[in-house]
Amino acid sequence: MHLAYPAVLAVLLFCTGLYGVLARRNAILVLMSVELMLGAVNLNLVAFDVWLRDTLHAGQALTLFVIAIAAAEIGIGLAIVLLVHRDRGTADIDKLRGLAEPPPTDDSVPGTTDNGADSDADTSADQGIPARRQTA
């Protein structure tokens, strides 16, 4: 078997995945592009394993390991994307620059009053414990 055919196919797959990661703005398409890149790596591992005639089949064993890692990665990645989409309403990467919540305004901080009296939020802030925001 010629090594050039699967190697060229793997390079094309990897370059397509790399373009998808760099050019796409949708988080799900970026995850799909990462899977393309992992598929190209798996193809190279199996092709070199066959070409070298390895008796232990280390390339194929490593391919199974990469497939298991990719399955876990896509499961966790999709869960994160779904939670971010539910929270923010978009899966666009450009609109998700900051993952932290925006700082609260003075009106929405619980425990603050106009007369300046101490409250639980003030004492917890003095102790280094962040005050919890109340949601409606």
N, C-alpha and C positions, 0 to 999 in steps of 0.2 A: 504494500500500500504506500502510495506517495504521501508524504507528510504535508506537502504544500496545499492540497485541497482543503483538508479540515482547518489548517492554520489560516488560510486566506478567509475562509468562512467565519472563523472565530474573530479575526481582525475586523471584518465587516460588521459582525454582530456587536462587538465591543465598541466600535466607533459609533454605530447607531445608538447604542445605549448611552454613550458619553454625550453625544449631541442632545439626546433627550433629557439628560440630567441638567445640562448647561442651558438649554434653550427653553424648556417647558416651564410653565408657571403653575400648573395644576399639580398638587401634591400626589395624587393618584398616578398621574402619568410619569412623575419622577420615580415613584416606586416601581412602576412597570419597566422603566428604563434601567433601573438598578438590577432588576431580574434579568433583563437582556444581557447585561454585563456579566452577571454570575453564570448565565448559560454559556457565554463565550468562554469563560474560564473553565467550566466543566468540559466543554468540547475539547479544549486544549489538553486538559488532564487525561482524558480518555485517549485522545489521538497519540499523545506521547507515550502513554502506557502501552498501547498496541505497537507503536513503532519501535520502542526499546525492548519489547518482548519480556517485560518484567514478570518473573515467576510469582512474585508476591502480589501482583496487581495493586500496587500502592496508589497509582493514579485513579483507579476505579474506586478504591476504598475512600480516598480523599474526596472524590466526586460525591459519594453518598453523604459524607460529612458536610460538604458545602450545600447539598440539597436540603439537609436537615436544618442547617443554620439559616438558609434562605426562607424556608417555610416558617421558622420562628420569627424571622425579621419581617416578613410580609404580614404575619398575623398581628404582631405588635404595632407595626407601621400603620396598618389599616385601622386598628383600634384608635391610635392617636389621631389619625386624620378624621375619623368619624366624630371623636369627641371635640376636636377643634372646630369642625364644621357645625356641630350642634351648638357649640358655645358662641362662635363668631359669625356663623352664617355663610362662610366661604371657605373654600379649600385653595384659594389663590395664594401662592407663596409671597408675592409682593405685598399683599395686604396683611400678612402675618409677620411683620417685621419684629415687633416686640411681643414676647409671649407673656409678659407680666401684665397684670391688670392696670388700667390707668389709675393714677393717684386720685383719691377721693377729694371732692371739694369740701369746704368747711360745712356746707349744709348737710352733707350726707354722712359725716362722721358721727357715729353714735356716742352719746355721753358728753357732747359739747353743749354747753348752754350759753346763753347771752350774758348771764351774770358772772361768768368766769369761775363757777364753783368747781371743786375737784370732783372727779367721777372715777369709775372703775377703769375707764380707758386711759385716763391720765396717770393713774398709779401703775397700771400694767406697762405703760410706755416708759415710766421711770425705772422699772425693774428690768427692762430689756425684753419684755414679752410683747409681741405685736398685738395690737387691739384687733378684735374680729369685726368684720363688716357685717351688718345685718342686711339680709336681702328681703325684699317684699314678697 
